[in-house]
Amino acid sequence: MIKGILKKLILSITIGCMVTMSLSGCGSNTQSTSNGSTGENSGESKELNVICWSEYLPDDVLKGFEEKYGVTVNMTTFTDPDEMLAKVKSGSKGTYDMIIGPAQDIDILKSQDLIQKLDTSKIENFKNIDEQYLHEANDPKNEYSIPYLGTSILIAVNTDKIKDNIKSYKDLLNPKYKDTMVVVEDARPIVGIGLMTNGYKINDTSDEGLKKAEDFLTQLKPNIHAFNGDSPKTLLLNGECSLGLVYGGECALAAKENPAIKVVYPEEGIYFTFDMMMKVNGAKNSENADLLMNYILDPEVSATISKTFPYVNPNKAAKDILGDDFKNNNIMNIPEAEMKKSQGLQDIGENVSKITDLWTKFKG
């Protein structure tokens, strides 16, 4: 992932200690855990330090976990992948125990000895993950990571304001859309969309391909009202923007509040990836990280996460709980034909500096 930090680091926040019983009953009361307990944490450690995307792990889930196991979760958030990498790399050993972050960063984290192998025998609910979502390209044997939620970047359209039949990323270049768009602040996939628009693979780093991607972004820029990787749905809902290149879960939340907001699967294909749960090398609270991973994969808890943050859920046991509204939603359940055309990011080594330079120039 990009070595330069594209945004200022946001302040860490701490989730409070023991709280009310919002989700204290989530999951089976006889659920097996990494230490063999059936309810409470029998180890000495009573803390867990997690770094995760902002607005991505529901407070009720954290509170339920804390109450069930007597473990206080200290949560640090980030709003772009570079920020996460910077925080993990700059923190002393033991600062973080667990990461929920992009699959594309697994290779970087491994190469810098920042994450450790997982023992999935200690995570009983690993069995609930749909086989089709395992063996991600950046960790094909799932030695270092477990899928949390899958995310895409889709074209969001407020059909009350825009009546055009948008089919392609190229359609977003129309001058009539000046100052109408919100775009997520995520360099690799947005540059990747520029590549895909011009027939290149999303991980292409050739000078020719990147020049074409830069030309696309240069033409797109006048139409961009704001960059927002934290809550782009807000700009779609408050009327500031009527178009967007937005994370799928944010599209789903926006569409739930305003049914006029629809998504377009562009003919060039979409960017899709999973965010993964990983354990930090040197974690002081390793057993508690196993506990939280297992808890998140409990069907009831996983369903609660999807109801709050409706991204692609890899938990097959949760889908029956979520019901037909979830199953029939073409944002949360991306059509198979679109998945086959989708592309994900991989580590591109030192070539990432080319993306950094292009992105900095584009936003400057």
Helices and strands as residue ranges (DSSP letters): E 47-53, H 59-69, E 72-78, H 81-90, E 98-102, G 103-105, H 106-111, E 115-116, G 120-122, G 124-128, G 131-133, E 146-158, G 169-173, G 175-177, E 181-183, H 187-197, H 207-220, G 221-223, E 224-227, H 232-237, E 243-247, H 248-257, E 261-264, E 271-280, H 286-296, H 299-308, H 316-327, H 336-341, G 349-351, H 352-363
